[in-house]
Amino acid sequence: MASLNVYSALVVLFLTCGAAMATKQNDQIIKDNNCETKMGFPCVLETFTSIFETGTISSKCCGELVGLGKVCHSALVKRTLENPLFKDLSPARIIAKSIQTWNNCLALIDSPSPSA
């Protein structure tokens, strides 16, 4: 029985340290890349809504998202998921929506605009 308690304590310690390391890693990526300064607030809200709620993202905001870069985009989404306010959301669903939003924006920005 004592070994079960030790094992349980080690699992909790491992998970706690892993979560803390992930948070620190995302924070460091965000800091090193100046991620929080690369998008205007209206586009941050629009992107957030398209990923964490239900909404669409405009071409203008897609341009800002792609300009932000995939590394910053991923780190910001992961850090948001670490916030206790979002604990009831499905991380897998949010990550999938995040990837879908990124891919849609990348395709929109990379596609040639119709000539006039």
C-alpha positions as CSV (number, residue, x, y, z in Angstrom):
1,M,0.0,0.0,0.0
2,A,2.9,2.4,0.8
3,S,4.3,1.8,-2.7
4,L,1.0,2.9,-4.2
5,N,1.1,6.1,-2.3
6,V,4.7,6.8,-3.4
7,Y,3.8,6.0,-7.0
8,S,0.8,8.3,-6.8
9,A,2.9,11.1,-5.3
10,L,5.5,10.7,-8.1
11,V,2.8,10.8,-10.8
12,V,1.3,14.0,-9.3
13,L,4.8,15.5,-9.0
14,F,5.7,14.6,-12.6
15,L,2.4,16.0,-14.0
16,T,2.8,19.2,-11.9
17,C,6.4,19.7,-13.0
18,G,5.5,18.9,-16.7
19,A,2.7,21.5,-16.6
20,A,4.9,24.1,-15.1
21,M,7.6,23.4,-17.6
22,A,5.1,23.7,-20.5
23,T,3.9,27.0,-19.1
24,K,7.4,28.3,-18.8
25,Q,8.3,27.1,-22.3
26,N,5.3,28.8,-23.9
27,D,6.0,32.0,-21.9
28,Q,9.6,31.9,-23.1
29,I,8.6,31.4,-26.7
30,I,6.1,34.3,-26.5
31,K,8.7,36.5,-24.8
32,D,11.6,35.6,-27.2
33,N,9.5,36.2,-30.3
34,N,7.6,39.3,-29.1
35,C,4.4,37.5,-29.9
36,E,2.1,39.7,-27.9
37,T,3.0,42.8,-30.0
38,K,2.6,41.5,-33.5
39,M,-1.2,41.6,-33.9
40,G,-3.6,44.5,-33.4
41,F,-6.2,44.0,-30.7
42,P,-9.2,43.8,-33.1
43,C,-7.6,40.9,-34.9
44,V,-6.6,39.2,-31.6
45,L,-10.2,39.2,-30.6
46,E,-11.4,38.0,-34.0
47,T,-8.8,35.2,-34.1
48,F,-9.7,34.2,-30.5
49,T,-13.4,34.1,-31.3
50,S,-12.8,31.9,-34.4
51,I,-10.7,29.4,-32.3
52,F,-12.3,29.4,-28.8
53,E,-15.9,30.2,-29.7
54,T,-17.7,30.3,-33.0
55,G,-16.8,32.9,-35.6
56,T,-14.9,33.7,-38.8
57,I,-11.7,35.5,-39.4
58,S,-11.3,38.2,-42.0
59,S,-8.7,38.4,-44.7
60,K,-7.0,41.3,-42.9
61,C,-6.8,39.4,-39.6
62,C,-5.6,36.3,-41.5
63,G,-2.7,38.4,-42.8
64,E,-1.9,39.5,-39.3
65,L,-2.1,35.9,-38.0
66,V,0.2,34.6,-40.7
67,G,2.5,37.6,-40.0
68,L,2.5,36.5,-36.3
69,G,4.0,33.2,-37.3
70,K,3.0,29.6,-36.5
71,V,5.4,29.4,-33.5
72,C,3.8,32.4,-31.8
73,H,0.3,31.3,-32.8
74,S,0.8,27.8,-31.3
75,A,2.4,29.1,-28.1
76,L,-0.4,31.7,-27.5
77,V,-3.1,29.1,-28.0
78,K,-1.4,26.6,-25.6
79,R,-0.9,29.3,-23.0
80,T,-4.5,30.3,-23.3
81,L,-5.5,26.7,-22.7
82,E,-3.4,26.7,-19.5
83,N,-5.5,29.5,-18.1
84,P,-8.0,28.1,-15.5
85,L,-10.8,30.2,-17.1
86,F,-10.7,27.7,-20.0
87,K,-10.4,24.5,-18.1
88,D,-13.8,23.2,-19.3
89,L,-12.8,23.4,-22.9
90,S,-11.6,20.4,-24.8
91,P,-7.8,21.0,-25.6
92,A,-8.0,18.6,-28.5
93,R,-10.9,20.5,-30.1
94,I,-9.3,23.9,-29.5
95,I,-5.9,22.7,-31.0
96,A,-7.8,21.3,-34.0
97,K,-9.7,24.6,-34.5
98,S,-6.4,26.4,-34.1
99,I,-4.7,24.3,-36.8
100,Q,-7.8,24.7,-39.1
101,T,-7.8,28.5,-38.6
102,W,-4.0,28.6,-39.3
103,N,-4.3,26.5,-42.4
104,N,-7.3,28.4,-43.7
105,C,-5.5,31.7,-43.3
106,L,-2.3,30.4,-44.8
107,A,-4.3,29.2,-47.9
108,L,-6.1,32.6,-48.1
109,I,-2.9,34.6,-47.9
110,D,-1.0,32.3,-50.3
111,S,-3.7,32.2,-52.9
112,P,-3.4,34.8,-55.7
113,S,-6.1,37.5,-55.6
114,P,-8.3,37.7,-58.7
115,S,-7.2,40.3,-61.2
116,A,-9.5,43.2,-61.8
